[in-house]
Each structure stands twice: as C-alpha cells, then as structure tokens.
Amino acid sequence: MNYKHVCLLSFVAIVGFLNSNAFAQSAKDYPVQGVPFNKVSIGDSFWLPKIETNRTVTIPASFKKCEETGRVQNFILAAQKEGKFLTTFPFDDTDIYKTIEGASFSMTVHPDPALDRYVDSLIAIVAKAQEPDGYLYTARTIDPQHPHSWSGKDRWVNESILSHELYNSGHLFEAAAAHYLATGKRNFLNIALKNADLLVKTFGPGKRNDAPGHEIVEMGLVRLYRITKEQKYLDLAKFFIDSRGKAVDPKKAYTQDHKPMVQQDEAVGHAVRAGYLYSGVADVAALTGDKAYIDAIDKIWENMVSKKFYITGGIGARHDGEAFGSNYELPNLTAYNETCAAIANVYWNFRMFLLHGDAKYIDVMERSLYNNVISGVGMDGKTFFYPNPLSCDMHYNFNADNTITRQPWFDCSCCPTNLCRFIASVPGYIYAQKESNLFVNLFITSKTSLQLQSKNAVEIAQKTNYPWDGKVSIAVNPAKKSLFTLNLRSPGWAQNKPVPADLYSYANPSAETIFIKINGKEATYTMENGYAKLSREWKKGDVVEYELPMTIHRVEANRNVKADEGKVALERGPIVYCLEGVDNPGSYDRFVLPDDAKLSFVTDDNKLNGTHELTGDGIQFNVSKDGLSIQSKKQPFTAIPYYQWCNRGKSAMEVWIPRRADKFSLSEQ
C-alpha cells in the first residue's frame, strides 16, 4: 500500500454516521440524539493530535500490516478458491473491514483521493471473494473441504461457539455503512447488503436460530436498517438477541447465551462480546420500544459499574476468556482490560445516555475514553496494548505473546484496527440534543451547528485546555433570539463521586464545586440528572464560562475489592495517574504514599512530548544491611497519566499505591 494523505482543513457537511439522528428516523428511536462526528469540527490540543496521528499513522500502518500478514491475500485466495488460509484466526477478515471503516471516517472530514482509490481497490478484492449467494468468509471459501478448525464442517454449525461468521458480517456491515455515508458510493454497501440478505434467508423464525457467538452483527444490522429503512434488518437484529438462552446453561455465560436476554442481570463472560451485545440491545430497544430490553441492560449496567469496573475505565478482569470476573474481582497485575472492551464500553454507555439522558453514563464513558481506550495505542500511533493492566512488575507477561511492552501488531490484532475506526469518531460524543435541550457532554475545543425544536439554528463553540484545566468557555450563537436549555455535564468526579456507585470513593473529598457565569455574571442554574441546566432566552454573542474544580484526588476502592485494600489511586479531573519505573527507580512494594503527603500538579514539556504530572514525597522502606530492622526515608515521586505509560521502553508501573506501612514486616523480606 502506497498512498499520500492529503491534510485538508475543510469540513464536509454530509449525512453523519455514528449517532442515530444521522439516519432516516423510524417512529421510535433514542429520546436523545447525538450530534454526528462529521458535524463537529475540533481544534483541541488534546484530541486533535490523537485523531491526526490515527489518520496519518495508525490507519496506514494497519493497512500495511493487513497486506504483510496475509489478510488481504486471504481474500485473493478466496476469489481463486485455491491455496491455504494464511493467518491465524477466522475473524482476521474483520481487520480489513475495521481499517476501511476508520479510513472512511477520516475521509469524511479529510477528503483524500489517493486513500479513496486504495480503499476502492480493497473493496474490489473483497467483492471477488464473496460467494454468489452473498456468503463472505475467507476461512471457508478458500478451501471449503478443509475450512479453519474453528469453522465447522458446514456453514454456521459452529457459529454459537467459535466460527465468527456473523461477527465477520457485523464488522462488514459497520464498515460498509461508514464507507457509503462517507463517499456516497455503493460498492461496499452492495457487498454488505448481499451478505445481509443471505442472513435474512438463513436465520429467523422457522429457520436457523443460532445465537451469535461473538456479537456485533446486531449493531451492524441496525446500521443497515437506518440506511435502507428495510424492516427485515431490524427484525433480524432483534431475532439474534432473542435467540440467546434457549436453554438456561451457566456454561454458556462466556458468550452471554446462558439465559434469555431479558432475564440477564449481570455482566458476564467475554467483555468485548458483552459490550457489543449490550450496545446492540440498546439500539434495538430504542427502535422497537421494547422496555424489557431496557430493564435488562439497566440491571447489567448497575452490576458492571458497581462491582466490575476498573478505576481506569477498563472492563474484563480475567485473561482466561478475556472475561468479567466475579463481583469485586479486580486484580491489578493480572488485569486484562482489553482495549476493544474499553471501546465497547464507550459504545454501550453512550447509548445508555441516549436512552436515559443521564450524565452518569457519560461519566463512565469519559473514564474509559481518557484512560483505558487511549492507553491502547502508543504515542507513535503504531504500537499497541491488547490488555491494559494496572500494575507491571516486569515478570508477569501480560500480552498473549509473552511480552510486557507495546507491540506493532498481534496474531489477534482486533485492538489496533478497532482503534483505527474509533479514534476518528471521538467528536461524535461531545454534543447531543433533545427537543429544546442542548447537551455538552465532553469538554473539547470544538464547534458545531444544529437546529433545536424551535427550528432555530444554533452554533456552539467550546474553548478549553481540558483535561489539564477545568476552565471551559462556551460561545452560544443562535441565529435569532431563542428560548432553550443548555445542559452542561457536571462530572461525577467534580461532585466527589468518581463513579456512579460505591465501588470507588475519594479519601480527600473536595469542598470546591462547579462555577458558571453567563456574559461575566454569575449564572442561576438547576441540577438534573448530572447536568447544570441553563434555561434562558439566548442571543447571539452569549458566552458561558464554566469552571470545574481540578482537585488532585486520592481514590479508595470498596473494601470488597481485596486487590486495592490499603491503597490509593491518584486522579485529577478524568485522568488517572500511575507510577512508572523510569521516573521512580526502586521497589514499589516498599513505597508508601501517606495520606497527608502534599501533592502538586506540574507540566513537563520535555517529557513524553509534553506531559502533566503529579509530584510529591512518599516514604521508601528498606531492610537494614544487618537484616534486623526496617529503615525508612523520604522519597520524591512522579506520577504520569496512566495512558502514557510504556512509551519509553519496558518499565514497571503501578496505579494503586500503598498508603500505610503497617503491613510491612521483616518476615516478608
């Protein structure tokens, strides 16, 4: 692959993609509508460089890896119906789909003729690999008599276990929808629709009723439904959800197939599959009005956020099965927290917000977004984490390939390509609207224009240095004077509530609160569902000054989380910090951060391309040379944002820091 990115500053106002109001509306839909990413232009010093790195480095590097590793060649061999499947997993087809999806998002706001031609060339290769009836799955088509060992002898027979046939279709649908809405071309969409029509013929009442083993086809079918208005795609998405739990079987919890969806009340099994399923359930619930679905995912969400959620926004504690653990099972050294699971958690929580209009879902989403998601990609844009542990002792190898550092690719490389498609879409999570209510969910220097229920066009523009500074300036410019409500999210962490549950709390709650001015005068507002509501007649030139308290907090875990007992984590705003060995030589298991230690927030422009650190003095304990006593000394420390760790080579790391020394003894030496 050889193409040159064209960096354009133009903004393309085409039909959006990520959010439900970007598509043809049905009679029912999400009560709240997100403002699509392509209708939001950003100039943010935090997010814009990450989006640009994704566009100029991560996406082309992923295309290159798809070529080098045989993923593209698998499609060529499938078209020829000869040869041998070249890669490791039957879902490797999706890495091409996801990278095309990311490229499509990128082209939506950065038109790039060379990239467009390259993507079309890949789509042509994919088209030739599709079988006449629409089946598209290179792990079988290359050699139908000897398919991949996970695939099963015949189509679909292993779908509920290992084959990933419907998983491949789901990512195909998502990518094809993105490409169509970015370019207006139907070449990829037609492939997806042909495959979707095969699914409609194959699955449904009186036909096959396999529960998808790795969910995402439900979300993908909803994408196609929104574009085509074809009810059959929405019906099939609902059918796949209802096919779960045909018989109660705890052994099927790994794929969330252990009981009917409407009876599920706990986050279980493979965390990525779960996040995609719950997102698909939210989509179908919004479009069908099925309250039983909403009740189920409400209960599952409560279980996740109160018992199975990491302070970094990660989900999925266990390496075994990449799965949720038991309640309060949140180990640090062996934490899995797959990057894809954090992305799935963003998808799910944003949909929960669209259903309920409550800021608590954005709080959870923001924690995942600013910590676990972006820790998954290195500053270079081409090295990655698959798991994201909260501790590294330089002995436990947390990657599947027995490494403890970032990697340029993985045999199972779902995370790098998932980042390709996700990072480009971040602007779509900033704003939302409901009738005459405009929501500001994330604080990112950005601008958008939308029409409220009054049919009055309103332009809104943010300027901020968030997450390092809590000051946000918001210019509100309606085309004409208009009465509406501006809803500013008051983050849970700004109200001494790190998560909307008792899983974590602050050892040092702050007395500071949010502060709002309008046109230089202190504003009157009411609080509702986590939002400061500013209802007034707005006019062109109005400016809101919003200030969030940026206290350095010590976080305590619920006493049931044994892994964090007697420890604290540090955070400021939405950012969780960690101690990394390159900055803090010495043994972490003998370092203590007393509760009364003074902490400072500092900026270092010469480290990690500019970082914002926490510094202070802790206590280092060591055994005396004669081995008869424990000695202590003051030990300065530096904590960096968690997402930046392991960008300077292999290094030990800790998020949770001991707060007292009473557990140390000579017998432990």
Residue, then its C-alpha position, 0 to 999 in steps of 0.5 A: m500500500n502506497y498512498k499520500h494523505v492529503c491534510l485538508l482543513s475543510f469540513v464536509a457537511i454530509v449525512g453523519f454516521l455514528n449517532s442515530n439522528a444521522f439516519a432516516q428516523s423510524a417512529k421510535d428511536y433514542p429520546v436523545q440524539g447525538v450530534p454526528f462526528n462529521k458535524v463537529s469540527i475540533g481544534d483541541s490540543f488534546w484530541l486533535p493530535k490523537i485523531e491526526t496521528n490515527r489518520t496519518v499513522t495508525i490507519p496506514a500502518s494497519f493497512k500495511k500490516c493487513e497486506e504483510t500478514g496475509r489478510v488481504q491475500n486471504f481474500i485473493l485466495a478466496a476469489q481463486k478458491e485455491g491455496k491455504f488460509l494464511t493467518t491465524f484466526p477466522f475473524d482476521d477478515t474483520d481487520i480489513y473491514k475495521t481499517i476501511e471503516g476508520a479510513s472512511f471516517s477520516m475521509t469524511v472530514h479529510p477528503d483524500p483521493a489517493l486513500d479513496r482509490y486504495v480503499d476502492s481497490l480493497i473493496a474490489i478484492v473483497a467483492k471477488a471473494q464473496e460467494p454468489d449467494g452473498y456468503l463472505y468468509t475467507a476461512r471457508t471459501i478458500d478451501p471449503q473441504h478443509p475450512h479453519s478448525w474453528s469453522g465447522k464442517d458446514r456453514w454456521v454449525n459452529e457459529s454459537i461457539l467459535s466460527h465468527e461468521l456473523y461477527n465477520s458480517g457485523h464488522l462488514f456491515e459497520a464498515a460498509a455503512a461508514h464507507y457509503l455515508a462517507t463517499g456516497k458510493r455503493n460498492f461496499l454497501n452492495i457487498a454488505l447488503k448481499n451478505a445481509d440478505l443471505l442472513v435474512k434467508t438463513f436465520g429467523p423464525g422457522k429457520r436457523n436460530d443460532a445465537p451469535g457467538h461473538e456479537i456485533v452483527e446486531m449493531g451492524l444490522v441496525r446500521l443497515y436498517r437506518i440506511t435502507k429503512e428495510q424492516k427485515y434488518l431490524d427484525l433480524a437484529k432483534f431475532f439474534i438477541d432473542s435467540r440467546g438462552k434457549a436453554v438456561d446453561p451457566k456454561k454458556a455465560y462466556t458468550q452471554d447465551h446462558k439465559p434469555m436476554v431479558q432475564q440477564d442481570e449481570a455482566v458476564g463472560h467475554a467483555v468485548r462480546a458483552g459490550y457489543l451485545y449490550s450496545g446492540v440491545a440498546d439500539v434495538a430497544a430504542l427502535t422497537g420500544d421494547k422496555a424489557y430490553i431496557d430493564a435488562i441492560d439497566k440491571i447489567w449496567e448497575n452490576m458492571v459499574s458497581k462491582k466490575f469496573y476498573i478505576t481506569g475505565g477498563i472492563g474484563a478482569r480475567h485473561d482466561g476468556e478475556a472475561f468479567g470476573s466475579n463481583y469485586e474481582l479486580p486484580n491489578l497485575t493480572a488485569y486484562n482490560e482489553t482495549c476493544a472492551a474499553i471501546a465497547n464500553v464507550y459504545w454501550n454507555f453512550r447509548m445508555f445516555l441516549l436512552h436515559g439522558d443521564a450524565k452518569y453514563i457519560d461519566v463512565m464513558e469519559r473514564s474509559l475514553y481518557n484512560n483505558v481506550i487511549s492507553g491502547v495505542g502508543m504515542d507513535g500511533k503504531t504500537f499497541f496494548y491488547p490488555n491494559p493492566l494496572s500494575c507491571d512488575m516486569h515478570y508477569n507477561f501480560n500480552a498473549d505473546n509473552t511480552i510486557t511492552r507495546q507491540p506493532w501488531f498481534d496474531c489477534s490484532c482486533c485492538p489496533t484496527n478497532l482503534c483505527r475506526f474509533i479514534a476518528s469518531v471521538p467528536g461524535y460524543i461531545y454534543a447531543q440534543k433533545e427537543s429544546n435541550l442542548f447537551v455538552n457532554l465532553f469538554i473539547t475545543s470544538k464547534t458545531s451547528l444544529q437546529l433545536q425544536s424551535k427550528n432555530a439554528v444554533e452554533i456552539a463553540q467550546k474553548t478549553n485546555y481540558p483535561w489539564d484545566g477545568k476552565v471551559s468557555i462556551a460561545v452560544n450563537p443562535a441565529k435569532k433570539s431563542l428560548f432553550t436549555l443548555n445542559l452542561r455535564s457536571p462530572g461525577w468526579a467534580q461532585n466527589k463521586p468518581v463513579p456512579a456507585d460505591l465501588y470507588s470513593y475519594a479519601n480527600p473529598s473536595a469542598e470546591t464545586i462547579f462555577i458558571k457565569i453567563n456574559g461575566k455574571e454569575a449564572t442561576y442554574t438547576m441540577e438534573n440528572g448530572y447536568a447544570k441546566l441553563s434555561r434562558e432566552w439566548k442571543k447571539g454573542d452569549v458566552v458561558e464560562y464554566e469552571l470545574p474544580m481540578t482537585i488532585h484526588r486520592v481514590e479508595a476502592n470498596r473494601n470488597v475489592k481485596a486487590d486495592e485494600g490499603k491503597v490509593a489511586l491518584e486522579r485529577g479531573p478524568i485522568v488517572y495517574c500511575l507510577e512508572g519505573v523510569d521516573n521512580p527507580g526502586s521497589y514499589d512494594r516498599f513505597v508508601l504514599p501517606d495520606d497527608a503527603k502534599l501533592s502538586f500538579v506540574t507540566d513537563d514539556n520535555k517529557l513524553n512530548g509534553t506531559h502533566e504530572l503529579t509530584g510529591d514525597g512518599i516514604q521508601f522502606n528498606v531492610s537494614k544491611d544487618g537484616l534486623s530492622i526496617q529503615s525508612k526515608k523520604q522519597p520524591f515521586t512522579a506520577i504520569p497519566y496512566y495512558q502514557w505509560c510504556n512509551r519509553g521502553k519496558s518499565a514497571m508501573e503501578v496505579w494503586i499505591p500503598r498508603r500505610a506501612d503497617k503491613f510491612s514486616l521483616s518476615e516478608q523480606 
